[in-house]
């Protein structure tokens, strides 16, 4: 059955008819808004822009298309206004609900001082300059107060979103900006609530006494709302939360009662017709004094935020574009441009001056506090709504109101670039400890942490210490660390008080099997240390006693504390008597994987097939054949740096094998054709680093002659790589390879990942450790230090202030 759009003779009633073009246009318009905003946001995401920027651009364009303006004129504009008012009630309610008013009762913190100072300086400058620019002829004093307050406020939801998207929220500046933004937003909105009570904008009463009684009525309603919400709502919501524990579905009756309670506290100050209390500000006050902890409050926050972000905000900015009628925008109005630049300059100058003054008193760096001031200029949806409302109610001209909105949006546009500049400066100023062999200062001692699972790792540990030292000056420190699982049985034998050889000196292990194992390892490594006494070798015993869940964290913390350049861990599979590897220990495999992901330095995993059983490298006349396979990438460069340490030892015969990709092959040409420009540039940079690193190694260890030999293999694909690896079978006692990170010549390893059994070894290491290869060849797979956190070169919680 078709509906029609007619005027009923009994009254003006409007019905929807999808058969008419203008009705279908409304639906197509809203669909277009949602589709275009998603596409445009992905395009602008590299610039760090939030949805507000894209929503405003789309709304400004679609809201000024003649067809859309005609479709939403007349009674539809009233409906659109009602939708916007309801959406802003939800927006302000959840904004208040996410704030904590109790901070106002505590002694001011650093973020509060910055918020107050920046608000005060901005408000003073704005209030001093606004009257001279003649924004409006209607109640200029009240408008100057409102505009100055808006200039001094901050849109905390937008600022928090920008800081979170660009990954600096955990940093000291990010935390300070978020806290100061929320503080500023809460204070300024509360001032709006008081300002509306004492300076109402609707239906001015002729007599001062009437105006006084109306203000008194609204103030009493405000106090009643705050008191009722603060006292009753915790009791009610605690009861609802107790009746609906986590893990069980919410009861429908309790959900309905909770929503009804929220509607009650939001709306009752607006019930008396004489009050004229603003429902949007009433919703903010109700949300501010509602408890924001508990299941029901979190459910309300999540649901309303989802509704706002997916449905309301695109419609809101379409309404803003509809209000800003660009045909009435006078681009030649010099006074409007003067107001634009004056307001923008006032916002920036006031915030920067306030934060810099306060930052100097608090001992912060001036450039960082200036950036903090720029971030605090960020405005939000509520400020856009106030400016659009001023246009709709004819308090300012269309051009002037549009300029105010442009200033508000511009503060959001440049905020991500301010954050990017902060990150750029932080990378230069924040100390980053690079703990890797490639960047090891030759004048500093070499520090290596070697993990041991048991007595079967003694032989490989001694050989590793010997070949890594190689007569190095100024010396080497090896931390032989026992990795012992803390079981219930072992925990029951622990006694307080340190024991010999324990790193923490906090407990003594009395379990017989563990003590015997540790004594055996201690005797062996201490014996080696005594043998190399006076030759720059220092051996220290450490212990990582913990469950497999926390062992990786403990080992990483130990490596960070000791400032080692590399951690060398045993592979989780042990050698069987016939030379094959067993099925492995799942717990130690979990530990290895977590350390690979979180280690503060480079990592090596030793697959010991015969390395621990070979003749000790320090014995007279001993000889050890070692090969390094170099393909490219940061891990291979680190493996080459490790090989440079090994090459110094007189008993080591090192063979460097470089796999080069044949660029003339069809496979290489196909791969290069499908790479985008960014990938090509990245590969070229990696290859340049590979060539520089290898050229330095070649000049130092190969060109001059000696025990280091060199071999090149030109390959075209992973199949030839596998064949080349197979040809090395049984020739070397130890093969050093990189795990594969940052490898530009990926064509040589593409496909090897398809049948990987142990991805933690990388494609080359996994192939070499397979059962098809020699049982007498051990592998050392090396991964260079990864920068921790989500910001390249920085920790997430970097400190710059």
Protein Blocks (a to p, Z undefined) as FASTA:
>chain_A
ZZdddddfkbccddddfkbmklmmmmmmmmmmmmmmmmmmmmmmmnopafklmmmmmmmm
mmmgmklmmmmgcjllmmmmmmmmmmmmmmmmmmmmmpcfklmmpccdfklmmmmmmmmm
mmmmmmmmmmmnombfghkllmmmmmmmmmmmccfklmmmmmmmnopmmpmklmmmmmmm
mmmmmmmmmmmmmmmmmmccbhpafblklmmmmmmmmmmmmmmmmmmmmmmmmmmmmmmm
mmmcghiacdfklmmmmmmmmmmmmmmmmmpmmlopafklmmmmmmmmpcfedjklmmmm
mmmmmmmmmmmmmmmmmmmmmmmcfklpcfklmklmmmmmmmmmmmmmmmmmmmmmmmmm
nopafklmmmmmmmmmpccfklmmmmmmmmmnopacfklmmmmmmmmmmmmmmmmmmmmm
mmmmmmmmmccddddfklpcfkbccddddddfblklmmmmmmmmmmmnnopafbdcdddd
ddddddfklmmmpcedidehiaklmaccfbfklmmmmmmmmmmmmmmmmmmgonlpacdd
ddddddfklmmmmmmmmmmmnopabdcdddfbdcdfkopacebjfklmmmmmmmmmmocb
dcdddddfklmmmccfkbghiacddddddfbdjklmmmmmmmmmmmmpmkbccddddddd
dfkbmklmmmmmmpcfklmmmmmmmmmmmmmmmmmmmmmmmmnopjbdcdddddfbfklm
mmmmmmmgokafbdcddehiaiaklmlmgojlmmcfblmnojmlmmmmpmkbcfkbccdd
ddddddedjbehiafkbcfZZ
